[in-house]
Amino acid sequence: MDKKAIEHHVLGILQAIGENPDREGLRETPARVAAMLEEVLAGIAYTNHDIAEMFGKTFDIEDCGDSENVVVMKDITVFSYCEHHLALMYDMKVNVAYIPRGRVLGLSKIARICDMAAKRLQLQERLGRDIAEIISEAAGTPDVGVMISGSHSCMTARGIRNASAKTVTATYMGEFKDNTELKDLIKFD
């Protein structure tokens, strides 16, 4: 990420909106914005494959016998930025489920995958697909479901200004595509 270029452009934006970038409250704003963007958009530097490798720590569950296992993690909080307006997508909750194939992901890795995939300019629909693809690769299973609920400031703070609007998206892979019981595991309460 080119922080110096970001600083230059933020300075230009401040001038373009009629602000004085030399006033006390704005002098360090270009550098602060550059540092913030480096942090909140860190996922841009990685492909889905890279993220799967970074957070792909798994554990053997072969000793669990013939029982059917489904791993479900709910209410993982993330935020992202809409690629259309660079507006904040907030109050986002991610529910993830997958059917292990002999190995399970470390639980913290599921949350880390969701967080890193969200640290990109995103669409909520793509975010769900990215998380599902990363979980699938990292856990070694084709069977993954992801449901996301979130608010978008491009809807709540501008445009229609509908403050209570929530967007819910679902991504189903493998067994989750046609199995209602599996889909029900990731629904929001």
Summary of the structure (lengths in Angstrom):
residues: 189
radius of gyration: 19.5
end to end distance: 39.0
largest distance: 68.0
contacts: 578
relative contact order: 0.15
helix: 43%
strand: 25%
